[in-house]
Amino acid sequence: MNDGGEPADDVVDELFAVIEDRKAELPEGSYTASLFTHEKGENAVLEKLGEETTEVILAAKDDANDELAAESADLVYHLLVLFSMKDMDLEDLRAELEERR
């Protein structure tokens, strides 16, 4: 919710749409596009997921909430890139979460 009490645009949906666009267009100079064209491909993203997961854990351990938020955002971003690489979408995630609710 935003301050006006109305639902805010879903930033995760927007981010995933940008990731999908970068995957399709592969604009030069885009970090996201580089993940799709990297010679190690999926392995590069998996390595980033491991790195970001460790950084989230360390930030949580150190009670560094600003850092925890920033590192969590990095982790979610790279997870969304992996979803895109696997030709999955957010509905796959939503369906799984709904089933577990």
N, C-alpha and C positions, 0 to 999 in steps of 0.2 A: 504494500500500500504506500502511496505517496502521502505527503502532508495534507492533501485535499480530501483524503478518505477514499479516493478512487483507485482502482487497481493500476499499478504501474505497468508499463510495457515490460515484458519478461526479457531481461537482459541476457539470460542464458539462451533463449530462442534466437535473439538478435545475434549473439556471438556465434551460435552454430550456423546461422545463415551466412555470416561473413566467412566462416571457415569453409563452408560448402562453395561459396563464390570463389574464394582463393584457390580451392582445389580445381574448379572448372576453368578458371581464367589464367592461373599461374602467373600473376603479374610479377615482373622483375622487381627485385628489391623487397619483396614481401617475405617476412620471416615464416609466416604460415605456408605460403607457396613453397618455400625452400624445404619444409618438412615433407611435402609430397614429392619433391624432386630429388631429395637427398639420396645419394647412392646406397646408403644403408637403409633407406626407406623406413619401414615399420620399426626396425630395431632402434633407429635414432629416437623415435617417439617413445618407445618402451624404456630406453635409457633415461630420457627426460622425466618420464613418470616416476621412475625409481628415485631419481635425484630430487624431484619436487616432493615426493612422499617423505623422504628423509628430512628435508627442510621444514615441512609441516610439523613433523614429530619434534624436531629440535626447538622450533618456535613455541610449541605448546609446552614443552618441558621447561623452557626458560620463562614462561608466563609473559611472552612478548606478543600481546594481542594484535598490535598493528602488523607485526611481521607475520603472525599466524594468518591474518586475513589476506595479506599479500601473497604468501606462499600457497595458501589454499586456492586463491584465484589462479595462480600458475598451474596448480595441479588439475583443477577443473578444466582449464583451457586445453591442456595436453590430453586429458581424457576425452574431451570433445573432438580433438583432432584424431585420436585413435578410433572413436566411433565413426567418423567420416571415412577414415581409411578402410574400415571394415564394412562400409556401405550400410551402416546402421544409422538410425536417427533417434531423436529424443523420445519418440513414441515407444521405442523398444525399452528405454529406461523407465518411462512413465508406466508402461504396462507391468513391468517387473515390480516397481514400487507399489502400484495399486494392488497387485496380487498379494504382496506382503502386508498390506495395511490391515 
